[in-house]
Amino acid sequence: MARTTTQVYLDMNALTQPRVTGIGKYCIELHHGLKSLIGISKTVDLHPTIKFSRLKHIGRVHARIDETPTVFGISSLLHNEPQVYHGLDFRVPVSTKAKKVVTIHDLISFEQVFNEVNFVEEAKRNFEDMLFKCVPDHFICISKATQEKFAFHYPELAKNSTVVYLGCDHQVVLQEGENPGPAGVALPARYILFLGTLEERKNPAMVIKAFSKLASRFPDLHLVLAGSIGFKGKETLRDMGFSPYKDRIHHLSYVTDSLVDTLYRNAEAFVFPSLLEGFGLPILEAMKRGCPVVTSKGGATEEVSGDAATLVDPTNENEVTEAVFELLTKSDLRQDLISHGWNRSQKFTWQETAEQTLAVYQKLVK
């Protein structure tokens, strides 16, 4: 009896955008990992796919995954075998016979304290349209913290969910118009780093406060904030301007992958006292590059970092400041965190992400 081949359709619509976002990198890495696995197993055919309305951007997707995507509604008609459609960006088709999988990256858009009320209402409406009109068969959550948040809002649906962690061994992604090679940005000789959107949720204001307390004791120390302006991010710029050490605080509004690598490798510490994360990938990116990490107790940040970071109460200015001070003055602690951080980062690979994702597909079509 011939072995049945499962047709898997992988949503690549996030890659039709001009910039490759975090979800876009997830698309690239999962596609790459699944292709490598499928080349061995021969039991699955993988079809990267986009919507017909995004067809004019097909070249953009091809450039990023080295494969031409198909249009789901057309290509799926060619196959009668069991099928899976995996929505990587909170979307799946309404009408299809395929088993539907949706990745839930976070539910931060539900949090009114970090978003405008109208934004929260629209986000919930769109999310519930996906849940109750498209009716996914299974959900992949990128952390236990995200799964718990999903279960809080939708306990029955969360019973059909699996935690699959992200990897941190990414390929370097060149954005449109970006040239490979050195970033060409002059960095201070000694600095602590915050990397992420400048928004209230990620708490860059706390990093500025901690730095301002330490700056007089370390006259050669600078602070680099790397990230675009987000919700209430202008308040962070105001805090920078009010700091007596504002000349030693540097804001990079956009950083390429190659510059991110340089920033991590040369920083004294990565300080990430985020109030809420769906995963906390920058923590692992820093660890992988030998940068010791200070991050928040609880939630996804503690789940991801394990015992390989200094964990702090992100609302306690003295605690955050003391944690950074210790990293700057205790070489044994610094080396210990660098070693533990490297080992921790090795546990999060895109190959493992792909293997666990493929296991979800195979279970659905049995």
C-alpha positions as CSV (number, residue, x, y, z in Angstrom):
1,M,0.0,0.0,0.0
2,A,1.4,3.4,-1.0
3,R,2.3,5.8,1.7
4,T,0.0,8.9,1.9
5,T,1.8,12.2,1.5
6,T,0.4,15.0,3.7
7,Q,0.1,18.4,2.0
8,V,1.1,21.2,4.3
9,Y,0.3,24.8,3.4
10,L,2.5,27.4,5.2
11,D,1.2,31.0,5.5
12,M,3.9,33.4,4.1
13,N,1.7,36.5,3.9
14,A,3.9,38.2,6.6
15,L,6.8,38.2,4.1
16,T,4.9,40.2,1.5
17,Q,5.5,43.3,3.7
18,P,8.4,45.7,2.9
19,R,10.2,45.0,6.2
20,V,10.8,41.6,7.7
21,T,9.3,41.7,11.2
22,G,9.7,39.2,14.1
23,I,6.8,37.1,12.7
24,G,8.4,37.4,9.2
25,K,11.6,35.8,10.7
26,Y,9.5,33.1,12.2
27,C,8.1,32.4,8.7
28,I,11.6,32.2,7.2
29,E,13.1,30.0,9.9
30,L,10.2,27.6,10.2
31,H,10.0,27.2,6.4
32,H,13.7,26.5,6.3
33,G,13.6,24.0,9.2
34,L,10.6,22.1,7.8
35,K,12.1,21.9,4.4
36,S,15.2,20.3,5.8
37,L,13.1,17.8,7.8
38,I,10.7,17.0,5.0
39,G,13.6,16.3,2.7
40,I,14.4,13.4,5.0
41,S,11.0,12.1,5.9
42,K,9.4,12.2,2.4
43,T,5.9,11.9,4.1
44,V,5.0,15.6,3.8
45,D,4.9,18.1,0.8
46,L,5.4,21.7,1.9
47,H,3.7,24.5,0.1
48,P,4.6,28.1,1.1
49,T,1.5,30.1,0.2
50,I,0.1,33.6,0.0
51,K,-3.3,35.1,-0.6
52,F,-4.3,36.0,-4.2
53,S,-4.5,39.7,-3.1
54,R,-0.7,39.6,-2.2
55,L,0.3,38.0,-5.5
56,K,2.0,41.2,-6.7
57,H,4.6,40.7,-3.9
58,I,5.4,37.1,-4.8
59,G,9.0,38.1,-5.8
60,R,9.6,39.6,-2.4
61,V,8.6,36.3,-0.7
62,H,10.7,34.3,-3.1
63,A,13.8,36.4,-2.3
64,R,13.3,35.7,1.4
65,I,12.7,31.9,1.3
66,D,14.3,31.0,-2.0
67,E,11.1,29.4,-3.2
68,T,8.1,30.7,-5.1
69,P,4.9,30.6,-3.0
70,T,1.7,29.4,-4.4
71,V,-1.8,30.9,-4.0
72,F,-3.6,28.7,-1.4
73,G,-7.0,28.5,-3.0
74,I,-5.6,27.4,-6.4
75,S,-2.9,25.0,-5.4
76,S,-5.0,23.2,-2.8
77,L,-7.4,22.1,-5.5
78,L,-4.7,20.0,-7.0
79,H,-4.5,17.7,-4.0
80,N,-7.0,15.3,-2.4
81,E,-4.7,13.9,0.4
82,P,-5.0,15.0,4.0
83,Q,-4.0,18.6,4.3
84,V,-2.8,21.1,7.0
85,Y,-2.9,24.9,6.7
86,H,-0.7,26.6,9.3
87,G,-1.4,30.3,9.9
88,L,1.8,31.9,11.2
89,D,0.3,35.4,11.7
90,F,-3.0,34.8,13.5
91,R,-4.9,34.1,10.2
92,V,-6.3,31.0,8.5
93,P,-8.8,30.6,5.7
94,V,-12.5,30.4,6.6
95,S,-13.5,27.6,4.1
96,T,-11.0,24.8,3.5
97,K,-11.1,21.1,4.3
98,A,-7.5,21.3,5.6
99,K,-6.8,20.9,9.3
100,K,-6.1,24.4,10.5
101,V,-3.2,25.3,12.9
102,V,-2.7,28.9,14.2
103,T,0.4,30.1,16.0
104,I,-0.3,32.4,18.9
105,H,2.7,34.7,19.5
106,D,1.1,36.6,22.4
107,L,-2.1,38.3,23.5
108,I,-0.5,41.6,24.4
109,S,-3.0,43.5,22.2
110,F,-5.7,42.5,24.8
111,E,-3.9,44.5,27.5
112,Q,-5.6,47.9,28.0
113,V,-2.8,49.2,30.2
114,F,-0.4,48.9,27.2
115,N,-2.7,49.9,24.3
116,E,-5.4,52.4,23.3
117,V,-8.9,51.2,24.1
118,N,-10.0,51.3,20.5
119,F,-7.0,49.2,19.5
120,V,-7.8,46.6,22.1
121,E,-11.4,46.3,21.0
122,E,-10.4,45.9,17.3
123,A,-7.7,43.4,18.2
124,K,-10.2,41.2,20.2
125,R,-12.8,41.4,17.4
126,N,-10.3,40.3,14.8
127,F,-8.9,37.6,17.0
128,E,-12.3,36.2,17.8
129,D,-13.3,36.3,14.1
130,M,-10.4,34.0,13.5
131,L,-11.3,31.7,16.4
132,F,-15.1,31.4,15.8
133,K,-15.5,31.9,12.0
134,C,-12.4,30.1,10.8
135,V,-12.4,27.5,13.6
136,P,-8.8,26.3,13.9
137,D,-8.2,22.7,14.9
138,H,-5.1,23.4,16.9
139,F,-3.0,26.2,18.3
140,I,0.7,26.5,18.8
141,C,1.8,28.8,21.6
142,I,5.4,30.1,21.6
143,S,5.7,29.9,25.4
144,K,3.9,28.5,28.5
145,A,3.2,32.1,29.5
146,T,1.4,32.7,26.2
147,Q,-0.5,29.4,26.6
148,E,-1.6,30.4,30.1
149,K,-2.8,33.8,28.9
150,F,-4.7,32.1,26.0
151,A,-6.3,29.7,28.5
152,F,-7.3,32.6,30.8
153,H,-9.3,34.1,27.9
154,Y,-10.4,30.9,26.1
155,P,-10.1,27.9,28.4
156,E,-11.9,25.4,26.2
157,L,-9.9,26.3,23.0
158,A,-6.6,26.3,24.9
159,K,-7.1,22.5,25.5
160,N,-6.2,22.1,21.9
161,S,-2.9,23.9,22.1
162,T,0.8,22.9,22.2
163,V,3.8,24.9,23.4
164,V,6.5,25.1,20.8
165,Y,9.4,27.4,21.6
166,L,11.2,29.6,19.0
167,G,14.8,29.2,18.1
168,C,17.5,31.8,18.4
169,D,20.0,30.5,15.8
170,H,18.6,32.8,13.0
171,Q,19.9,33.5,9.6
172,V,20.9,37.1,8.9
173,V,18.0,38.7,7.1
174,L,18.8,41.6,4.8
175,Q,16.0,44.1,4.5
176,E,15.1,45.6,1.1
177,G,17.8,48.1,0.0
178,E,20.2,46.9,2.8
179,N,23.7,46.0,1.8
180,P,25.6,43.2,3.5
181,G,28.7,44.1,5.5
182,P,29.6,46.3,8.5
183,A,26.8,48.5,9.8
184,G,29.0,51.7,9.9
185,V,27.6,53.0,13.3
186,A,30.1,54.3,15.8
187,L,29.4,52.8,19.2
188,P,30.7,53.9,22.6
189,A,33.7,51.8,23.9
190,R,31.7,50.8,27.0
191,Y,27.9,50.6,27.2
192,I,24.9,48.7,28.5
193,L,22.2,47.8,26.0
194,F,18.4,47.9,25.7
195,L,17.1,46.5,22.5
196,G,13.4,46.5,21.6
197,T,10.5,48.8,20.7
198,L,10.6,51.9,22.9
199,E,7.2,51.4,24.5
200,E,5.7,51.4,28.0
201,R,5.4,47.6,28.1
202,K,9.1,46.9,27.5
203,N,10.0,49.4,30.3
204,P,13.0,51.3,28.8
205,A,12.3,54.1,31.3
206,M,13.5,51.8,34.0
207,V,16.8,51.2,32.1
208,I,17.3,55.0,31.8
209,K,16.7,55.4,35.6
210,A,19.1,52.6,36.5
211,F,21.8,54.1,34.1
212,S,21.3,57.6,35.5
213,K,22.0,56.2,39.0
214,L,25.1,54.4,37.9
215,A,26.6,57.0,35.5
216,S,28.4,59.1,38.1
217,R,30.2,55.9,39.4
218,F,31.2,54.8,35.9
219,P,32.2,57.9,33.9
220,D,33.1,55.9,30.8
221,L,29.8,54.0,30.7
222,H,27.1,54.8,28.1
223,L,23.6,53.5,27.5
224,V,22.4,52.4,24.0
225,L,18.7,52.1,23.4
226,A,18.0,50.4,20.1
227,G,14.5,50.3,18.7
228,S,11.7,52.2,17.1
229,I,9.1,54.3,19.0
230,G,6.0,52.5,20.2
231,F,3.1,53.1,22.5
232,K,4.0,56.0,24.8
233,G,7.6,55.8,23.4
234,K,7.8,59.5,23.2
235,E,7.8,59.6,27.0
236,T,11.1,57.5,26.9
237,L,12.6,60.2,24.6
238,R,11.5,62.8,27.2
239,D,13.1,60.8,30.0
240,M,16.4,60.7,28.0
241,G,16.3,64.5,27.6
242,F,15.7,65.0,31.4
243,S,18.6,62.7,32.4
244,P,21.7,64.7,33.6
245,Y,23.7,62.2,31.6
246,K,21.7,62.6,28.4
247,D,24.9,63.1,26.4
248,R,25.8,59.5,27.2
249,I,22.4,58.0,26.2
250,H,22.2,57.0,22.5
251,H,19.1,56.1,20.6
252,L,19.3,54.0,17.4
253,S,15.8,54.1,15.9
254,Y,16.4,51.2,13.5
255,V,19.0,48.5,13.6
256,T,19.8,45.9,11.0
257,D,20.5,42.2,11.9
258,S,24.3,42.8,11.4
259,L,24.2,45.8,13.8
260,V,22.2,43.8,16.3
261,D,24.9,41.2,16.4
262,T,27.5,43.9,17.0
263,L,25.5,45.6,19.7
264,Y,25.1,42.3,21.7
265,R,28.7,41.2,21.3
266,N,30.2,44.5,22.6
267,A,27.7,45.4,25.4
268,E,28.6,45.1,29.1
269,A,25.1,43.8,29.7
270,F,21.7,43.5,28.1
271,V,19.1,45.1,30.4
272,F,15.6,44.0,29.5
273,P,13.1,44.7,32.4
274,S,10.1,44.1,30.3
275,L,6.7,44.1,32.0
276,L,5.1,41.6,29.6
277,E,6.4,39.4,26.7
278,G,5.0,36.6,24.6
279,F,8.4,34.9,24.5
280,G,11.4,37.3,25.0
281,L,13.6,36.3,22.1
282,P,16.2,39.1,22.6
283,I,17.2,37.4,25.9
284,L,18.3,34.4,24.0
285,E,19.9,36.4,21.2
286,A,22.0,38.2,23.8
287,M,23.0,35.0,25.5
288,K,24.0,33.4,22.2
289,R,26.4,36.3,21.6
290,G,28.0,36.2,25.0
291,C,26.2,39.1,26.5
292,P,25.1,38.7,30.2
293,V,21.4,39.5,30.8
294,V,19.4,41.3,33.4
295,T,15.7,40.6,32.9
296,S,12.3,40.3,34.7
297,K,11.1,37.7,37.2
298,G,8.0,35.8,36.2
299,G,6.2,35.3,32.9
300,A,7.9,34.5,29.6
301,T,11.2,36.3,30.4
302,E,11.9,34.0,33.4
303,E,10.6,31.0,31.4
304,V,13.0,31.6,28.6
305,S,16.1,32.7,30.6
306,G,15.9,30.0,33.3
307,D,18.8,30.3,35.7
308,A,21.1,31.9,33.1
309,A,20.2,35.6,33.8
310,T,19.9,37.9,36.7
311,L,16.2,38.2,37.4
312,V,14.8,41.3,38.9
313,D,11.5,43.0,39.8
314,P,11.1,45.2,36.8
315,T,9.2,47.8,38.8
316,N,11.9,48.1,41.5
317,E,14.5,50.8,40.5
318,N,17.0,49.9,43.2
319,E,16.9,46.2,42.3
320,V,17.4,46.8,38.6
321,T,20.3,49.3,39.4
322,E,22.0,46.9,41.8
323,A,21.8,44.0,39.3
324,V,23.5,46.1,36.6
325,F,26.1,47.3,39.2
326,E,27.0,43.8,40.1
327,L,27.5,42.8,36.5
328,L,29.8,45.8,36.0
329,T,31.9,45.1,39.1
330,K,31.9,41.3,39.6
331,S,33.9,39.6,36.9
332,D,33.1,36.1,38.2
333,L,29.4,36.8,38.1
334,R,29.7,38.2,34.6
335,Q,31.6,35.2,33.3
336,D,29.2,32.8,35.0
337,L,26.2,34.4,33.3
338,I,28.0,34.4,30.0
339,S,28.7,30.7,30.3
340,H,25.3,29.7,31.5
341,G,23.6,32.0,29.0
342,W,25.5,30.4,26.1
343,N,24.4,26.9,27.3
344,R,20.9,28.1,27.7
345,S,20.7,29.5,24.2
346,Q,21.8,26.2,22.7
347,K,18.6,24.6,23.8
348,F,16.5,26.9,21.5
349,T,17.1,25.9,17.9
350,W,14.9,26.4,14.9
351,Q,15.4,22.7,14.0
352,E,13.8,21.8,17.3
353,T,11.0,24.3,16.5
354,A,10.4,22.6,13.1
355,E,10.5,19.1,14.5
356,Q,7.9,19.9,17.2
357,T,5.7,21.7,14.7
358,L,5.8,18.8,12.2
359,A,4.8,16.5,15.1
360,V,1.7,18.7,15.5
361,Y,0.8,18.4,11.8
362,Q,1.3,14.6,11.9
363,K,-0.9,14.2,14.9
364,L,-3.7,16.2,13.3
365,V,-3.9,14.1,10.2
366,K,-3.6,10.6,11.8
